[in-house]
Amino acid sequence: MSEDDDKRAAGYAAVDRLVADGMCVGLGTGTTARYAIERVGERVAAGERIVAVASSLATERLCRERNVPVVALMDREIAVAIDGADEVGPELALIKGGGGALFREKAVALAARRFVVIVTEEKLVPHLGRFPLPVEVVPFAAEYVLRRISALCPGGTQRRGGMTPYVTDNGNWILDCSFGRIDDARALDGRLRAINGVVASGLFAGLTDEVVVAGPAGVRTIAPRSE
């Protein structure tokens, strides 16, 4: 199977196992999440009454193309949010935001009763940090934030897009930060969000209820370890 086949398998498996007729589902952004959107669209076309909260304008467009009704955040209780990740580390902590939608993705995850991540095997890592950490910042404060984060970030920090910054759906910019090995995602997320001008970081700690993983051996699930 190709990588796209694995992404499709993860997305379809999560929707078919966790989404029921009549539910409101949170739908993520990115190349794996789009297969979850595709599968929800197929089920709506078959007559099911599923509605979605979209984590980005791109996801909202995909939903409308597939005739999936879209509602605003908090209009309906979100039974489950399904999204991809750039890295899945110990205790199911995540790095997300490679697609630039990290603030809205986190808002949807926090609002949902369950947050389920869909990935392929190579996204599972022994520790977070090989993938640069996206941080969403207010443009006015971007240079100040860049200076503050650079003092914490040994591998360097750069503005996504360089001189023509990538602009998020919220009108903000993304900084990509090479922290190297991240052992305490919750603590680093707190330090970053304490910087005036930081809107959100791509660290998702303590949010994931389950990870659906697809690979050569098929589809499997990982749950957080019990305390």
PyMOL commands that set and color helices and strands:
alter all, ss='L'
color gray80, all
select helices_A, chain A and resi 3-18+33-45+57-65+90-92+102-111+121-123+139-150+185-193
alter helices_A, ss='H'
color red, helices_A
select strands_A, chain A and resi 24-27+51-54+80-83+87-88+94-95+115-120+133-137+157-159+173-177+198-201+203-204+210-215+218-222
alter strands_A, ss='S'
color yellow, strands_A
deselect
rebuild
show_as cartoon
